[in-house]
Amino acid sequence: MKKLVARIYEIEQGQNQVVLSEKDAQELSLEVFDRVCLRTNGNSITAMVGHSESFVKPGEILLFYEAAKNLKAYPGQEVGIEPAQKPPSIDYIRNKLDGKTLSNSQIGEIVSDLMSEKLSTAELSAFVSAVHIRGLSPHEISSLANAIFKSGNHLSWKSRRIASMHSIGGVAGDRSTMLVVPIIASAGILIPKTVTRAISSASGTADAMEVLAPVSLTTPEIKKVVENTGGCIVWGGAVDLAVADDRLIKIRNPLRLDPEGLVLSSILAKKKAEGVRHVLIDVPLGRGAKVEDMDKARFLAQNFKNIGSHLGLNVKCIISDGATPLLRTVGPALEARAVLEILKGGGGAALAEKSCIIAGMLISMADGVSEEKGIELAKRQLGSGKALKKMREIISAQGGNPDVKPEEIEIGGVTKSFYAAEDCTVSHVDNRNLAMISRALGAPVNKKAGVILACERGDRLKRGRELFRLVTTDKAKLDFAECRLAQFPLIQMKQIILDKI
């Protein structure tokens, strides 16, 4: 084993990566992106190799942040290095690209190599792309969900009345989780809800909740919040639950891909890791949503039920109307404002109705009552102010200000409104384009950015009526979003003449 002297470069690469001089790389017969095994002080890691003609001297090894951290190396330390074999999981990824079905052990090995960082970002991107193009069989999805579940810690609870919910997303302003959790918790049912940040949308539930309270809690902190309040709304990426999924999400994020097989395995693995027994899955359907065909929605819902059963979960699904935004305000701060308004008893009728149905079905599953009685109880918890009181308890327990008022939540001060050029009827408000424009404005990273809609599907408008307003804190972002509107229009008007030939 060759010995090299460590240099540390405090730059994150997203994987274990090192750089060798051309001389040392040639001596070890290492090409760019080959793997090496590094050892020091009883620690060892596998890393990807890069070359340098002049920046790294012979006898040195440059370790980027992740490699140095995982190896526990320090500058000037001797590091043992030797070539490492490519893992067989690369062949399995290639098989998936070719459309072959993977076995339980092959999928487990891919996840194991992902966890031990034996796969490069490019190879993991190929796996995500393969799943996107070729899909996964129910058996493969179940195997992947189990492997993801086993990759991290698991929460456990004494109560048998434990529920959770999840939406596959794609609907602007769908913050039903932030209403369902306090409704369910106020009804005495535990709901330890982990949520995600936005992958392709204007705001994930974690992004909106973070406006009200910290969401990056440790596992012991989550346990304490749930035991004290009955519920939580925390970012799953901050805790070691289903860790492999969080790493896959980092690959999916820049690609903006949500392959069905990864969505199914991701959601169900995290529900199992939450330690819940009863799960309600929401599959929004409609133009601009992730699913636009009823047959596909039903097939997806049935897969959730079947695979959930294999994982020991009691799963029910709803197929909801996802063709139009559920709030007129889109973006983390704007959505957090709207949630507080609904909990106080104002606005957001569509979101409130949907949330009560979801909560009611979960109450029915956990308590064995009819769905009608469950929905009636959910509406009573929301209308009486008990859900608002519970939400303020959860905000406080997670470290936020429980007394925050909707109007105290700041939004961007750089705005521009757009108006109807003629009398018209709104035929469609596009969910996907709302996400694209909101992200152009800076959301979800800029929590104050987003879009305020002044109309909805079916509205008859007079010329000069406001259609929507763009909101941000950056004039350059506003200009960029305005340019994008030509390519991604938010509002479609009813047309009498569709074309002329």
PLY file of the C-alpha trace (Angstrom):
ply
format ascii 1.0
element vertex 501
property float x
property float y
property float z
element edge 500
property int vertex1
property int vertex2
end_header
0.00 0.00 0.00
1.43 3.37 -1.07
1.70 6.16 1.53
0.89 9.79 0.62
0.79 12.98 2.70
-2.66 14.50 3.20
-3.68 17.98 2.07
-7.21 19.06 3.06
-9.34 21.16 0.72
-12.44 22.47 2.52
-14.75 22.23 -0.47
-17.80 19.93 -0.52
-18.04 17.58 -3.49
-21.13 15.63 -2.42
-19.10 12.40 -2.31
-15.72 11.06 -1.16
-13.27 12.46 -3.69
-9.49 12.91 -3.78
-6.94 14.26 -6.24
-3.54 12.72 -7.00
-0.58 13.96 -9.00
-0.34 12.54 -12.51
2.86 10.73 -11.47
1.27 8.95 -8.49
-1.90 8.16 -10.45
0.17 6.62 -13.24
2.25 4.61 -10.76
-0.94 3.21 -9.22
-2.55 2.71 -12.68
-5.51 4.91 -11.69
-7.72 6.65 -14.24
-10.01 9.58 -13.48
-13.10 8.35 -11.51
-11.41 5.08 -10.57
-11.90 4.08 -6.94
-9.29 3.85 -4.22
-9.30 2.52 -0.69
-7.84 5.01 1.81
-6.68 4.03 5.30
-5.38 5.92 8.31
-5.65 5.51 12.11
-7.84 2.43 11.76
-10.32 4.31 9.52
-10.94 3.44 5.89
-13.09 4.79 3.09
-13.60 4.29 -0.63
-13.12 7.44 -2.71
-13.22 8.62 -6.33
-9.96 9.76 -7.93
-9.12 12.91 -9.86
-5.79 13.90 -11.43
-3.75 17.11 -11.37
-0.65 17.95 -13.38
0.58 20.76 -11.12
-1.80 21.57 -8.24
-0.99 18.37 -6.36
2.66 17.39 -5.97
3.98 13.81 -6.17
3.78 12.25 -2.72
0.66 14.27 -1.79
-3.03 13.42 -1.77
-5.63 16.17 -1.78
-8.77 15.24 0.18
-11.97 17.20 -0.31
-14.20 17.94 2.68
-16.26 14.73 2.76
-13.27 12.42 2.30
-11.25 14.19 5.01
-14.20 14.16 7.41
-15.09 10.50 6.88
-11.46 9.41 7.07
-10.85 11.67 10.10
-7.68 12.85 8.36
-5.67 15.99 9.16
-3.12 17.99 7.11
0.31 16.37 6.92
-0.94 12.95 7.99
0.18 9.85 6.11
-2.64 8.19 4.18
-2.43 4.66 2.82
-3.85 4.28 -0.69
-4.49 1.33 -2.98
-6.77 0.69 -5.96
-10.27 -0.59 -5.17
-12.48 -2.71 -7.39
-15.60 -1.25 -8.95
-18.61 -2.59 -7.04
-20.93 -5.12 -8.78
-23.81 -2.69 -8.18
-22.61 -0.73 -11.22
-23.49 -3.75 -13.35
-26.92 -3.87 -11.70
-27.50 -0.21 -12.58
-26.52 -1.00 -16.16
-28.98 -3.91 -16.13
-31.74 -1.56 -15.03
-30.84 0.83 -17.86
-31.25 -2.16 -20.20
-34.73 -2.78 -18.79
-33.94 -5.86 -16.71
-35.65 -6.63 -13.39
-33.40 -6.47 -10.33
-33.48 -8.99 -7.49
-33.95 -8.16 -3.83
-30.22 -8.70 -3.16
-29.16 -6.57 -6.14
-31.29 -3.65 -4.99
-30.01 -4.12 -1.45
-26.44 -3.99 -2.76
-27.10 -0.75 -4.66
-28.44 0.86 -1.48
-25.57 -0.58 0.59
-22.99 0.83 -1.85
-24.86 4.14 -1.85
-24.57 4.27 1.94
-20.86 3.38 1.94
-20.25 5.95 -0.83
-18.89 3.40 -3.27
-21.04 4.84 -6.06
-20.28 8.14 -7.75
-22.82 10.90 -8.29
-22.81 10.06 -12.00
-23.56 6.39 -11.30
-26.38 7.26 -8.90
-27.77 9.70 -11.48
-27.76 6.80 -13.94
-29.76 4.71 -11.45
-32.35 7.47 -10.98
-32.55 7.92 -14.76
-32.94 4.16 -15.25
-35.84 4.06 -12.80
-37.38 7.11 -14.51
-37.11 5.51 -17.97
-37.61 1.81 -17.23
-39.73 1.91 -14.07
-39.71 -0.58 -11.20
-41.87 -3.66 -10.69
-43.92 -3.95 -7.47
-41.35 -6.47 -6.18
-38.49 -4.06 -6.93
-40.32 -1.19 -5.23
-40.95 -3.30 -2.13
-37.28 -4.37 -2.06
-36.11 -0.77 -2.46
-38.48 0.48 0.25
-37.19 -2.15 2.69
-33.56 -1.37 1.84
-34.17 2.37 2.34
-35.98 1.67 5.63
-33.04 -0.40 6.91
-30.54 2.33 5.96
-31.37 4.55 8.94
-32.86 4.79 12.42
-36.49 4.08 13.23
-38.90 5.79 15.59
-41.00 3.65 17.91
-44.01 4.51 20.04
-45.98 2.81 22.81
-49.36 3.90 21.47
-51.16 1.86 18.81
-53.05 4.99 17.67
-50.31 6.35 15.41
-51.07 7.82 12.01
-49.43 9.75 9.21
-50.21 11.03 5.73
-48.38 11.99 2.58
-49.17 13.58 -0.75
-47.18 12.75 -3.86
-47.28 16.50 -4.51
-47.53 18.55 -7.67
-50.32 20.89 -6.49
-49.37 24.48 -5.74
-50.30 25.62 -2.25
-51.15 22.13 -0.98
-50.16 22.57 2.67
-52.69 20.01 3.94
-50.03 18.42 6.20
-49.80 21.64 8.21
-53.54 21.39 8.91
-53.89 17.61 9.25
-51.12 17.29 11.87
-52.68 19.69 14.43
-56.18 18.35 13.73
-55.08 14.74 14.33
-52.89 15.58 17.34
-55.72 17.60 18.91
-57.92 14.49 18.58
-55.45 12.50 20.72
-53.82 10.47 17.92
-50.03 10.54 17.57
-48.79 11.90 14.24
-44.97 12.05 14.02
-44.80 13.64 10.56
-41.53 13.96 8.67
-41.73 16.16 5.60
-39.56 17.03 2.61
-38.16 20.16 1.10
-39.18 21.12 -2.43
-37.66 19.06 -5.23
-39.43 20.64 -8.21
-42.15 22.75 -6.54
-42.26 26.32 -5.21
-42.29 25.10 -1.61
-42.15 21.84 0.27
-43.92 21.41 3.59
-40.53 21.64 5.34
-39.86 24.98 3.63
-43.22 26.44 4.70
-43.10 25.03 8.25
-39.59 26.43 8.68
-41.10 29.91 8.41
-42.93 29.16 11.68
-40.45 26.96 13.56
-37.18 25.04 13.17
-37.66 21.77 11.29
-34.13 20.33 11.55
-34.59 18.37 14.78
-32.63 15.39 16.07
-34.33 12.06 16.73
-34.44 12.61 20.53
-35.88 16.10 19.94
-38.59 14.66 17.67
-39.50 12.09 20.31
-39.78 14.83 22.94
-41.95 17.07 20.72
-44.34 14.23 19.85
-44.56 12.96 23.42
-45.35 16.49 24.66
-47.74 17.62 21.91
-48.89 14.51 20.05
-47.41 15.61 16.72
-44.57 17.24 14.85
-43.77 18.61 11.40
-40.03 18.09 10.89
-37.66 17.78 7.95
-36.84 14.12 7.32
-33.45 15.03 5.88
-32.21 16.28 9.26
-32.56 12.93 11.02
-31.19 9.48 10.29
-34.53 8.04 9.18
-34.39 6.24 5.82
-31.02 7.89 5.16
-30.59 6.33 1.71
-33.68 8.15 0.49
-32.26 11.52 1.51
-29.16 10.75 -0.53
-31.28 9.74 -3.52
-33.27 12.97 -3.17
-30.01 14.93 -3.48
-29.47 13.19 -6.82
-33.09 13.66 -7.94
-33.15 17.33 -6.98
-30.95 18.85 -9.74
-32.49 16.45 -12.28
-36.01 17.48 -11.14
-37.08 13.84 -11.46
-39.79 12.08 -9.44
-39.84 8.53 -10.87
-42.89 6.62 -9.71
-40.87 3.73 -8.28
-38.70 6.06 -6.20
-41.74 8.03 -5.03
-43.47 4.86 -3.82
-40.41 3.43 -2.08
-39.41 6.79 -0.62
-42.79 7.58 0.90
-43.50 4.11 2.31
-39.98 3.66 3.71
-40.27 6.95 5.57
-43.74 6.13 6.87
-42.41 2.83 8.23
-39.40 4.63 9.74
-41.76 7.06 11.49
-43.12 4.08 13.40
-46.72 4.64 12.28
-49.44 2.03 11.74
-52.02 3.90 9.65
-51.13 5.89 6.52
-53.28 8.00 4.19
-51.73 8.66 0.77
-53.03 11.51 -1.39
-52.67 11.14 -5.16
-53.62 14.46 -6.80
-54.97 14.04 -10.32
-55.49 16.53 -13.11
-53.98 18.80 -15.70
-50.66 20.16 -14.44
-50.44 17.66 -11.56
-47.90 14.81 -11.47
-50.64 12.36 -12.50
-53.03 13.36 -15.27
-54.73 10.03 -16.05
-57.34 8.40 -13.78
-56.28 4.85 -14.64
-52.69 5.68 -13.75
-53.81 7.33 -10.50
-55.81 4.23 -9.52
-52.89 1.96 -10.44
-50.51 4.08 -8.33
-52.93 4.12 -5.39
-53.33 0.35 -5.54
-49.54 -0.06 -5.58
-49.30 2.09 -2.45
-51.84 -0.15 -0.71
-50.25 -3.43 -1.82
-46.64 -2.49 -1.11
-47.63 -0.80 2.15
-49.26 -4.05 3.24
-46.00 -5.93 2.56
-44.24 -3.42 4.81
-46.77 -3.91 7.62
-48.63 -0.64 7.07
-52.38 -0.08 6.92
-52.61 2.17 3.85
-55.60 3.95 2.32
-55.44 6.31 -0.64
-57.48 9.17 -1.99
-57.38 10.52 -5.52
-57.92 14.26 -5.19
-58.49 17.11 -7.63
-55.01 18.34 -8.48
-55.88 20.42 -11.52
-55.84 23.75 -9.72
-53.90 25.38 -6.85
-55.33 24.90 -3.36
-54.21 28.33 -2.18
-54.06 31.68 -3.90
-50.62 32.29 -2.39
-47.63 30.19 -3.44
-44.20 30.27 -1.75
-42.99 29.34 1.77
-43.87 32.52 3.70
-47.08 33.12 1.75
-48.23 29.56 2.41
-47.32 29.72 6.11
-49.44 32.86 6.37
-52.37 31.12 4.70
-52.15 28.09 7.02
-52.38 30.28 10.12
-55.34 32.15 8.60
-57.19 28.86 7.96
-56.47 27.63 11.48
-57.90 30.91 12.77
-61.04 30.26 10.73
-60.53 32.33 7.60
-59.87 31.63 3.89
-58.51 28.59 2.11
-61.86 26.77 1.85
-60.59 24.15 -0.62
-57.49 23.35 1.43
-59.47 23.26 4.67
-62.06 20.88 3.17
-59.41 18.54 1.78
-57.45 18.54 5.06
-60.55 17.66 7.08
-61.33 14.74 4.76
-57.76 13.42 5.11
-57.78 13.91 8.88
-61.21 12.33 9.16
-60.14 9.23 7.27
-57.07 8.89 9.50
-59.26 9.19 12.60
-61.50 6.48 11.13
-58.48 4.20 10.52
-56.95 4.76 13.96
-60.13 4.70 16.05
-62.35 2.34 14.07
-65.17 4.86 13.61
-66.94 5.56 10.32
-65.31 7.97 7.89
-68.31 10.29 8.25
-67.81 10.51 12.01
-64.09 10.97 11.54
-64.57 13.86 9.10
-67.19 15.42 11.38
-64.71 15.29 14.30
-61.92 16.75 12.13
-64.12 19.69 11.12
-65.06 20.23 14.76
-61.39 20.28 15.82
-60.61 22.85 13.14
-63.69 25.01 13.64
-63.46 25.10 17.46
-59.90 26.46 17.49
-58.49 23.27 19.06
-56.36 22.61 15.98
-54.97 26.18 16.12
-54.13 25.73 19.80
-52.39 22.43 19.02
-50.45 23.99 16.13
-49.18 26.72 18.44
-48.07 24.02 20.91
-46.17 22.24 18.14
-44.58 25.49 16.92
-43.44 26.24 20.47
-42.15 22.71 21.10
-40.10 22.87 17.88
-38.55 26.19 18.93
-40.72 28.73 17.11
-42.85 31.65 18.27
-46.29 30.23 19.19
-47.86 33.70 19.20
-46.87 34.64 15.65
-49.67 36.32 13.68
-50.17 35.80 9.92
-49.56 39.48 9.14
-46.26 39.37 11.04
-44.77 36.89 8.56
-42.68 38.94 6.14
-42.92 38.54 2.36
-40.84 40.14 -0.38
-41.22 43.84 -1.04
-40.18 43.72 -4.71
-43.42 43.04 -6.60
-45.14 43.40 -9.95
-48.80 42.85 -10.83
-50.20 41.60 -14.13
-53.66 42.41 -15.49
-56.25 41.05 -17.93
-55.82 42.59 -21.39
-59.51 42.08 -22.18
-62.75 40.69 -20.77
-62.21 36.95 -20.29
-62.94 33.76 -18.37
-60.16 31.87 -16.56
-60.08 28.28 -17.83
-56.89 27.04 -16.13
-54.28 28.02 -13.54
-51.15 25.96 -14.22
-49.56 24.21 -11.21
-46.32 23.36 -12.99
-45.81 26.86 -14.35
-46.57 28.35 -10.92
-43.69 26.27 -9.58
-41.38 27.33 -12.42
-42.11 31.05 -11.96
-41.93 30.88 -8.16
-38.53 29.20 -8.38
-37.40 31.85 -10.84
-38.34 34.42 -8.18
-36.07 32.61 -5.70
-38.43 30.25 -3.86
-38.08 28.05 -1.90
-34.56 29.13 -0.88
-35.85 32.69 -0.59
-38.80 32.06 1.69
-40.24 35.54 1.05
-40.62 34.91 -2.70
-43.65 33.54 -4.52
-46.82 34.31 -6.44
-50.12 35.81 -5.24
-53.05 34.79 -7.44
-55.94 37.23 -7.80
-58.21 34.83 -9.70
-59.05 31.15 -10.00
-60.48 28.71 -12.51
-63.95 29.77 -13.69
-63.65 33.46 -12.78
-65.12 35.94 -15.31
-62.87 38.98 -15.43
-63.19 42.46 -16.82
-60.40 44.11 -18.77
-57.83 45.61 -16.38
-58.59 43.18 -13.52
-55.50 41.95 -11.66
-54.57 38.35 -12.51
-51.56 37.73 -10.25
-48.64 39.39 -8.51
-45.00 38.30 -8.46
-43.26 38.70 -5.08
-39.54 38.60 -4.29
-36.73 40.52 -2.61
-34.49 40.81 -5.68
-35.18 43.02 -8.72
-33.00 40.83 -10.94
-35.04 37.76 -9.91
-38.25 39.65 -10.68
-36.99 40.56 -14.17
-35.92 36.96 -14.78
-39.32 35.59 -13.68
-41.12 38.11 -15.90
-39.10 36.90 -18.88
-39.99 33.30 -18.04
-43.71 34.09 -18.10
-43.70 34.01 -21.90
-42.53 30.40 -21.78
-44.47 29.39 -18.65
-47.78 31.33 -18.53
-49.67 31.02 -15.25
-53.21 31.82 -16.40
-54.98 30.40 -19.43
-58.11 32.07 -20.70
-61.08 30.30 -22.28
-60.75 30.28 -26.06
-63.58 30.16 -28.56
-61.39 29.78 -31.65
-58.68 27.17 -31.01
-56.83 27.45 -34.34
-56.96 28.74 -37.89
-55.72 26.64 -40.80
0 1
1 2
2 3
3 4
4 5
5 6
6 7
7 8
8 9
9 10
10 11
11 12
12 13
13 14
14 15
15 16
16 17
17 18
18 19
19 20
20 21
21 22
22 23
23 24
24 25
25 26
26 27
27 28
28 29
29 30
30 31
31 32
32 33
33 34
34 35
35 36
36 37
37 38
38 39
39 40
40 41
41 42
42 43
43 44
44 45
45 46
46 47
47 48
48 49
49 50
50 51
51 52
52 53
53 54
54 55
55 56
56 57
57 58
58 59
59 60
60 61
61 62
62 63
63 64
64 65
65 66
66 67
67 68
68 69
69 70
70 71
71 72
72 73
73 74
74 75
75 76
76 77
77 78
78 79
79 80
80 81
81 82
82 83
83 84
84 85
85 86
86 87
87 88
88 89
89 90
90 91
91 92
92 93
93 94
94 95
95 96
96 97
97 98
98 99
99 100
100 101
101 102
102 103
103 104
104 105
105 106
106 107
107 108
108 109
109 110
110 111
111 112
112 113
113 114
114 115
115 116
116 117
117 118
118 119
119 120
120 121
121 122
122 123
123 124
124 125
125 126
126 127
127 128
128 129
129 130
130 131
131 132
132 133
133 134
134 135
135 136
136 137
137 138
138 139
139 140
140 141
141 142
142 143
143 144
144 145
145 146
146 147
147 148
148 149
149 150
150 151
151 152
152 153
153 154
154 155
155 156
156 157
157 158
158 159
159 160
160 161
161 162
162 163
163 164
164 165
165 166
166 167
167 168
168 169
169 170
170 171
171 172
172 173
173 174
174 175
175 176
176 177
177 178
178 179
179 180
180 181
181 182
182 183
183 184
184 185
185 186
186 187
187 188
188 189
189 190
190 191
191 192
192 193
193 194
194 195
195 196
196 197
197 198
198 199
199 200
200 201
201 202
202 203
203 204
204 205
205 206
206 207
207 208
208 209
209 210
210 211
211 212
212 213
213 214
214 215
215 216
216 217
217 218
218 219
219 220
220 221
221 222
222 223
223 224
224 225
225 226
226 227
227 228
228 229
229 230
230 231
231 232
232 233
233 234
234 235
235 236
236 237
237 238
238 239
239 240
240 241
241 242
242 243
243 244
244 245
245 246
246 247
247 248
248 249
249 250
250 251
251 252
252 253
253 254
254 255
255 256
256 257
257 258
258 259
259 260
260 261
261 262
262 263
263 264
264 265
265 266
266 267
267 268
268 269
269 270
270 271
271 272
272 273
273 274
274 275
275 276
276 277
277 278
278 279
279 280
280 281
281 282
282 283
283 284
284 285
285 286
286 287
287 288
288 289
289 290
290 291
291 292
292 293
293 294
294 295
295 296
296 297
297 298
298 299
299 300
300 301
301 302
302 303
303 304
304 305
305 306
306 307
307 308
308 309
309 310
310 311
311 312
312 313
313 314
314 315
315 316
316 317
317 318
318 319
319 320
320 321
321 322
322 323
323 324
324 325
325 326
326 327
327 328
328 329
329 330
330 331
331 332
332 333
333 334
334 335
335 336
336 337
337 338
338 339
339 340
340 341
341 342
342 343
343 344
344 345
345 346
346 347
347 348
348 349
349 350
350 351
351 352
352 353
353 354
354 355
355 356
356 357
357 358
358 359
359 360
360 361
361 362
362 363
363 364
364 365
365 366
366 367
367 368
368 369
369 370
370 371
371 372
372 373
373 374
374 375
375 376
376 377
377 378
378 379
379 380
380 381
381 382
382 383
383 384
384 385
385 386
386 387
387 388
388 389
389 390
390 391
391 392
392 393
393 394
394 395
395 396
396 397
397 398
398 399
399 400
400 401
401 402
402 403
403 404
404 405
405 406
406 407
407 408
408 409
409 410
410 411
411 412
412 413
413 414
414 415
415 416
416 417
417 418
418 419
419 420
420 421
421 422
422 423
423 424
424 425
425 426
426 427
427 428
428 429
429 430
430 431
431 432
432 433
433 434
434 435
435 436
436 437
437 438
438 439
439 440
440 441
441 442
442 443
443 444
444 445
445 446
446 447
447 448
448 449
449 450
450 451
451 452
452 453
453 454
454 455
455 456
456 457
457 458
458 459
459 460
460 461
461 462
462 463
463 464
464 465
465 466
466 467
467 468
468 469
469 470
470 471
471 472
472 473
473 474
474 475
475 476
476 477
477 478
478 479
479 480
480 481
481 482
482 483
483 484
484 485
485 486
486 487
487 488
488 489
489 490
490 491
491 492
492 493
493 494
494 495
495 496
496 497
497 498
498 499
499 500
